[in-house]
Amino acid sequence: HARFAHLFSRSEIRVQLPQYLRGLMARVERKNSWQMAEAVGDQTPDRMQRFLYRTDWDADAARDILQQIVIEEFGDQDGIGIVDETGFIKKGDRSVGVKRQYSGTAGKVENCQVGTFLSYATPKGHVFLDRRLYLPHEWCDDPERRAQAKVPEDILFRTKPQQALAMLEHAWEQGVPMRWVTGDEMYGDAPDLRDAVIAHHRLYVLAVSRNTPVWTERPALEAPQKPRTGRPRTRTRLVEGAVKATTVQAVTLTWPESRWQRFAIADGEKGPRMYDWARQRVIESREGLPGPEAWLLVRRSISDPTEVAYYLS
C-alpha cells in the first residue's frame, strides 16, 4: 500500500485504503458499505462511505503504479496483451455511457455500460493492466447529458479498437514487455489496430469475421494512367480479369481434410480441450486492393465441425 499512499493526501484516507481493499476481498454476499465495514470491524459504514464518495484521487496514476508492479512481478518478453470488453447491466439512464447495447456478460442486448479492458498473460499469471469506459455517439453528441453526468469536455468518441490501441500504446510506453496481442472479432475486424501492432514491432493473433475478404495469391495491379482523352485515373486498380477477393470462410472450405491438425489448447474439467487447426498464407484485402500478407489460422470444433473460428496473424 505504501506505493499508492502518495495518491491520497490525508493520513486517515491512507489508513482506510487497505481497509476498503480488505472489504472487497471479504467473503460477504453483497459488497456495499455496510457489509464491507462490518467485515473489517468498523461499527458504522461512515468511514467506508467517505472514502468512496468524498476522496479525490488520480485513477490513471494508480494505473501507472499498478503497471510497474505488473512488470516486476509478472513481466515476460513473450507476454500476451489481451483486449476485450464487458457489459455492466444498469436499470436507469444516468450512468455514464449507459444505453441499450450488446453485453457479453448477458449474451444479448441490454441496458448497460460497456468497458474496454486490457489484461496481460504470462506463465506467471493473468493480470489486469488498463480500462476505458466506452462512450456511445449518443452521449458524445449530447452536451446537456454530458454535463449532468460530469463527463469531461476532452472526452471524445472512440471506437473500442481505438480504445484498445490507446491502452496498448500506454502499456508499451510504460515498459510492459509484450510480444503478442490477441482479441475477438471486435478488434480483429479493425485493420488499423492490426497495422498499429505491427508498426510497434509486436505480433498478433486476432479473431476476424468469416466474411473477411482475402486473396490466396496476390493479384496483379494496374497503375494510374493518363488517358488520351477524358479525366485522368488517379487510383491503382486490379488489372482487367483479375481474380476478385474471396472470404476466409470460402478459403477454408477448399482445404482437404489432410490439412487439419489436432491440438490441445488448455486443460478443461474433463481433460484437455482439443480442437482441429489449419493455416494458410493469404493476402488481406484493403478497400478492394491487395494489402499485407498474413497467416489465416482456423480453429474447428471436433464435436461440431460447423463451429469454426477464424483468425489473422
ZIVENWO-V374766 format. One line per field, one symbol per residue. psi: psi as a letter, one per 20 degrees, with the letter a starting at -180 (. if undefined). A space follows every 10 residues. Layout:
psi = ???
This chain:
psi = hhhihiiphq hhhhhhghgg hhhhiqmqgp lrgghhghhj jqhrjghggg ggiiporohh hhghgghhgg gghipphkqp poprqqqopq hajhppjpro rpohgijrpr orqpqpqprp priirorqgr qqpporghgh jnhghgghjl pqhiorpprg hhgghggghg hghijopphq pqrahhhhjn hhgghhgghj krrqopqrqh jpprqiqpqq qpqqqorhqa qqpiqqrqqp iqpqqarhgh ghiipqhihq qpqphrpahk aqoqqpqrrq prpqpoliqp bqqrpopppp qghniioppq qq.
